[in-house]
């Protein structure tokens, strides 16, 4: 299907069918990413709770990398989708080039900074010495591949903005299978390959992401998105247009940065209950990521459909698309909630043999089960706002909601004496409140008038 046919179905076709056709490939790719993260945690779990805590703590800081990528990918999605909906692929191609050029610059700065900031970031979160010894090389290895992460994710955003969710899905699935095969090889060693432990998981990820970035960039250069993108090193920067992309993406990305910073404090609180609590949080996060990644697929569909319909002058259809994507995501996450609430011990026991870790993880899954549906509302509508280019409302809801988690977690865990469960309840309570406010704000409809 050409990009023109995709755009026509997005702005004229049946809404539910189009939502599913856009979201399904993304959800499939996200499912494989979930399988990858779970496989990482499964193999690392063989090295003990300290190794699992190293992955959990490292991921909190590595989320900073993905937050930075979001500045570009959210902005690119809005401007490329809007121009494709308006029938202007040449302008869409221009913004795609600028987004890739931005990624090169940001990745370089982040890679250098991470080499110096990794140890103090881990110490800030009260990470134990055994965990730090494993986490530092893991984090530095991941950040060494920052450029590949930027190129891959920005290219994925370009394809999805034009309505092609299949290409990044196929590449992403290939990347996941490669990573899953490399994980045990580099973690435990085999033949001439030495055992690298936790760092081996980062090496496997880096190789896989580099491969995916090379493939998706080659396809962009060949015009697979409906327009040609020049080779990366031949893209002349146009700073005012880069600033336009950043202005759209920064509000949502700022929420991501705050989210990460808040998790640094939450990890500090979690570590007051020991390394086992950190390992349990890692299990809960991995399981919650199943719902999160599914919702991200519908968020992509909502962003693409809202952006293109606004570009085509159809704001009411854009609204129906957003609510349609939200409703389908709610149905999926409701099923996940049932599993979390009914068989949490069975799920958690896959990742640990430690009774103490298992008990904490079971409590976490049960409490998370109460907020999976509201998480769907939050994530999909955030994508819908982003597709409209109206990213201030999500920021004004998400940032205070994230910041409120620090005092609330401390109050519930220590003042009320709920212990580690107070942290788990904090996440569920704040997610529900944010979803309610965001749904109310989206229904007001001010985003329909946003110019990009």
Phi, psi and omega in degrees: 000132180283167180293331179294317178296321177300312182298321181294317180293329180290323184263352183225336188283179176301134188291308184300316180297320180290320176303312182293320181294327177281319186281325187304312178298322179293316179298320178299315178296320180294325177299319179290328174294321175299316178299322179296310181298321180292321178295317176306310184292327178296310182293317180295330178300336177293343180268356175108171182301325180296322179293319177295321178295326178298318179293315181301309182295321180296320183296329178300320179279327180292335175303336177301320179300314182289331175295319179294319177299324181298331177304319183274313187294322178294315179296318179297317180302315182295310186285324179290314179298318181297317181289326176291321177296329179274001179075036182233072182295332180296319179290323176299319179297321179300314181291326177299318179296318180295322178298318179294320178296320176300320182299321179298313181295314182293322180296322180297314180296316182295318180300314181294315182297321184296327181300327182268328189269349183302307182299313180295328178296318180292320179294325179301325182274015178056039179286136180293157184300321179293322179290318180301319181301328178272326188286324184300305179295328178298310183296316181295325178293316178300313182293337177296339179258021184305317182302318181293322176299315181298309182299317181297307185291323178293320178296319175302316181298323179296312179299316183291327180294330179273359178098006179259091177269350183287316184300307178297332179293312181299316180295317181298320179295318177300319179298318182296315180297321178297315181296318180297325178287326183279335183309298182296331180298311183275333179288315185254346180080155177193129181059233181285349181275119181285155175288123183251356180065222182300322180299329179300326177296323178290321178297316179299317179296316181299316179296318182293316180294321178299318179297314180297318181298319180296319182291311184292326178292322178298320179293321176299316181296336180269003176085020183291344179271002182100359176204163182267140174242126183294160174306148191306318186281357182250018181266111179285129181286139173239097192298322177300324179285326174298320179296325178297316177298315182295322180298325178286315185281333188297319180302314178291320178295327179297324174297319179297318178297317178295319177305314180295313181299321178297320179295332174301317179289322178296321177296323176302316179294315180301319182292346174292342179257011173101169179299326180298326178293321177297319178296319179296321178297323178298319178296314179299317179298318180297319181289320178295331180298337176300310178293317183301315183291324175298313179298327178298324177298316178287334174294319176298315179300316180297317181297315181295314183290320178295313181299313183289323179291325175293321177297328179273004179076033182234070184295326181290322175294323177302318180295317179297324178296316182296314181290327177296316178297321179296316181297318179294319179297323177299317180299320180290314183290336176297322177296318178298319179303318181300317179294317180298323184278336186256326182229047183297323182292321178298318180294310185294328184293346177295331191253352182206150173253358182279120180301322182292316177298319183298315181298316179294319181293323178298315177301318181299313182295320179297314181293321177296328180301338181280349185236012181293322180293315180292332174297323178299315179299313182301310187288315183293317180290330173299318177296321179296315176301317181297319179297330177281348184080007181258080189263001178289316179304313177301322180296317183290340175267314188288318184296307177298324179296322178290316181297327180296342182293330183293302180295326181293317179297317180296317181297313183289320185286319188250311183294314178274349176074028179282349181069210184298333178297336177297326177292316181297318179295326178302316181296318181291317182297311183291324177299317181295316180296316180299319181297318181297314181294318182295321178296318178298316183292319180295321181296335178297328171087009179299333180297338181294340183260004185288130174262141176234000000 
